[in-house]
């Protein structure tokens, strides 16, 4: 059984808060089946946006980079995604060290 988007987002935000990594919901999507984008803001004018992807070869879910570079360019990429997916969640993580916890296998 898969978690709903709302439950996953809530658990992700809690895990980040336990490590005192600031994060917040920028856009709230569909509560059950909305896709999730995670924007990592490194607080130096740069950012990276991750999306969850399905690997057809292994059958596993993984986080992949959707866009990265100047924060304004990443924001534009996110807005483009939101323009055709109204169910999309966007989470922003702010961490100068670049921590996002998406490499933790329990978050895939």
N, C-alpha and C positions, 0 to 999 in steps of 0.2 A: 504494500500500500504506500502511495506517495503522499507526502505532506502537501497541504494547500499552500498557496503562495503566501497568504497572510501568516500562517504558522511558521513557515520557513524564515520569512523576513523578521518576525518577532524573535525567533531563536538566534538568528544571525546578529541582530542588534544587541541582544543580551550578551552574547559571547564577546563581541567587541567591547561592550561597556565593562565587562569583567577585567579586561586588559587596559582599561582607560583609553581606548581608541575612540575618538568622537565619530559618530555616524548618525545620519538622520534620513528620513524618507523625503525625497524631493518630489516624487510623484507616486501616488497610490493607485495601483492597478486593480484588476479583477481579484477578488478575495480568494477565489479557489484556484483558478487556472492561469492567472496572469504571469507572463514572462518577467524575469528580473534582470535589470542591468545594475552593475555596481561600478560607480565612478570612484576611483582613488585619486584624491586631490593631495599632492605632496607639498602643498603650501609654498611652492616656489614658482608658480605660474605654469607648472606642468601638471598633467593628469593622464590617467589611463582608464578606459572603460572596458569592463569585462562583461561577457554574456555567457550563459550556460549553453553548451552545445552537446549534441549526441554524436559519439563516434560510431559510425556505421560498421567499422571493422571489429572493434572490441565490444561494442554494445554498451559501453559505459558513458556516463555523463562527465563532462569536464568543463572547466572555465577557460575561455579563450579571449584574447584581446579583440575587441571590436574596433577601438581607435585609441591612439595615444599621441601625445605631443603637447602643444600649447593648450592650456585649459580652455580657451575660447573655441579652438577647433574641436576639442572633445565635446564641449557643450553643444556645438552645432550638430555634431554627429548624433548625439542623444536626442536632440529636438527633432532631427530628421526621422529617427526611429519612432518617436512618439507621434509624429504626424500621421503615420499609417498603422499604429497599434495603440489604440486607446486603453487597452487592458494592461499596458506595460507599467511595471514598478520600476522606480529609479531610486537607488540608495546611494548616498554620497558618504564616503569614508574620508576623513581628514587625518593624515598621518605623515609627518615629515620623513619618517623612517621607511615609508612605503609598505607598511603592514596592512594586510586586508583579510587575512585568514582564509582566503578562498583555496589555498593550497592544502588546507586541512581536509583529509579524505572524508571526514564525517559531514562536510558541507556540500558535497557533490550531490 
